[in-house]
Amino acid sequence: MKPETNPTRMQIPLFIDHSRQGTYFTLPFKMPANIESFFLTYSYKRHAETEIQVEHGNFTSRKEVNIVDLGLIAPDGRQVGASGSDKTSISISELHATRATILAG
């Protein structure tokens, strides 16, 4: 019989004001005890889309308006992971991490 998993869910709503553009900041959280794996997913409006009528239909123009990069800092202050803005989810466990997430250290 497979043990029942009881996922712990945390939701951290966050609005980043335009005045913080280009800055790094931390979002501390406490990892619950006895967690075997960590899965993080996030979403934000990355592109502004404009629909343009052209002779034979519509064309949608996309302009990048936001970029969010993730970094993971261990409790001792050491950076242990980083991910560019190409990912909107990562997973971490003792034996596995999303590719290019964990740094050598």
Residue pairs with C-beta under 8 A, 6 or more apart in sequence:
8 32
8 35
10 29
12 27
12 29
14 27
24 71
26 73
31 38
36 93
36 94
37 91
37 92
37 93
37 96
38 91
38 92
38 93
39 89
39 90
39 91
39 92
40 70
40 89
40 90
40 91
41 88
41 89
42 68
42 70
42 88
42 89
43 88
44 66
44 68
45 65
45 66
46 64
46 65
46 66
46 67
46 85
47 62
47 63
47 64
47 65
48 62
48 63
48 65
49 60
49 61
49 62
49 63
50 60
50 61
50 63
51 58
51 59
51 60
51 61
52 58
52 59
52 60
52 61
53 59
67 85
68 85
69 82
69 83
69 84
69 85
70 81
70 82
70 83
70 87
70 90
71 79
71 81
71 82
71 83
72 79
72 80
72 81
72 82
72 92
72 101
73 79
73 80
74 80
78 105
79 103
79 105
80 102
80 103
80 105
81 90
81 92
81 97
81 101
81 102
81 103
82 100
82 101
82 103
83 90
83 98
83 100
83 101
84 100
87 98
89 98
90 97
90 98
90 101
91 97
91 98
92 98
92 101
92 102
